[in-house]
Amino acid sequence: MNWAQIIDTILQLSKGQGFYGRLYRDICRLEKEAPEEFENFKNKLEAKNFKEAVDLVLYLENGDEDDDTDVEITIVQPIREMDETRLQKQYEKKRKS
């Protein structure tokens, strides 16, 4: 599967499952706010050469024993860190006012 097929699968699954909705949202944010990390994640998924959507789903939900890539660490954690940094800056700005 190429990136377009991967993201399309995630988007289709996002309509019925919260995990995929959050994953899609976080991928979009990562692409916008941390393009280098996004490219790394995208390249790792494409390099897996998933044959069909079920292979992608199994990987996203269960990981891969031959790979230390973790969706939580790769996608969700950087988003949380960006949010924490943004909140900290807002707090400091408000405190100075």
C-alpha positions as CSV (number, residue, x, y, z in Angstrom):
1,M,0.0,0.0,0.0
2,N,1.2,3.5,-0.8
3,W,0.6,6.5,1.5
4,A,-2.6,7.5,-0.3
5,Q,-4.1,4.0,0.3
6,I,-2.9,4.0,3.9
7,I,-4.4,7.3,4.7
8,D,-7.6,6.5,2.8
9,T,-8.0,3.3,4.9
10,I,-7.5,5.2,8.1
11,L,-10.0,7.9,7.0
12,Q,-12.6,5.2,6.1
13,L,-12.1,3.5,9.4
14,S,-12.3,6.8,11.3
15,K,-16.0,7.0,10.4
16,G,-16.8,4.0,12.6
17,Q,-14.0,3.8,15.3
18,G,-12.7,6.4,17.6
19,F,-9.1,5.1,17.5
20,Y,-8.9,5.8,13.8
21,G,-10.6,9.2,14.1
22,R,-8.1,10.3,16.6
23,L,-5.3,8.8,14.7
24,Y,-6.4,10.6,11.5
25,R,-6.7,13.9,13.4
26,D,-3.3,13.4,14.9
27,I,-1.6,12.5,11.6
28,C,-3.1,15.7,10.1
29,R,-1.8,17.8,13.0
30,L,1.6,16.2,12.8
31,E,1.8,16.8,9.1
32,K,1.1,20.5,9.7
33,E,3.0,21.1,12.9
34,A,5.9,18.7,12.8
35,P,6.6,17.8,9.1
36,E,9.8,16.0,9.8
37,E,8.2,13.6,12.3
38,F,5.3,13.2,9.9
39,E,7.6,12.2,7.0
40,N,9.4,9.7,9.3
41,F,6.1,8.1,10.3
42,K,4.8,8.1,6.7
43,N,8.0,6.5,5.4
44,K,7.9,3.8,8.1
45,L,4.4,2.9,7.2
46,E,5.0,2.8,3.4
47,A,8.1,0.7,4.0
48,K,6.0,-2.0,5.6
49,N,4.5,-2.8,2.1
50,F,1.1,-3.7,3.5
51,K,-0.7,-5.9,0.9
52,E,-4.2,-5.0,2.0
53,A,-6.1,-2.9,4.6
54,V,-6.3,-5.8,7.1
55,D,-2.5,-5.9,7.3
56,L,-2.4,-2.2,8.1
57,V,-5.1,-2.6,10.7
58,L,-3.3,-5.5,12.4
59,Y,-0.1,-3.5,12.4
60,L,-1.7,-0.3,13.9
61,E,-3.6,-2.2,16.5
62,N,-1.0,-4.8,17.5
63,G,2.3,-3.5,16.4
64,D,5.0,-5.6,14.8
65,E,7.4,-7.8,16.8
66,D,10.2,-7.1,14.3
67,D,9.7,-3.3,14.6
68,D,9.9,-1.0,17.6
69,T,7.6,1.6,15.9
70,D,4.7,2.4,18.2
71,V,1.9,4.5,16.9
72,E,1.3,6.0,20.4
73,I,4.9,7.1,20.6
74,T,5.3,8.1,17.0
75,I,2.1,10.1,16.5
76,V,0.3,10.8,19.8
77,Q,3.2,11.7,22.0
78,P,4.6,14.4,19.8
79,I,1.1,15.9,19.5
80,R,0.7,15.9,23.3
81,E,4.1,17.5,23.7
82,M,3.2,20.3,21.2
83,D,0.0,20.9,23.2
84,E,1.9,21.0,26.5
85,T,4.3,23.5,25.0
86,R,1.5,25.6,23.6
87,L,-0.4,25.5,27.0
88,Q,2.8,26.5,28.9
89,K,3.3,29.5,26.6
90,Q,-0.3,30.6,27.0
91,Y,0.0,30.3,30.8
92,E,3.3,32.3,30.9
93,K,1.8,35.0,28.6
94,K,-1.3,35.2,30.8
95,R,0.7,35.4,33.9
96,K,2.8,38.3,32.6
97,S,-0.3,40.3,31.7
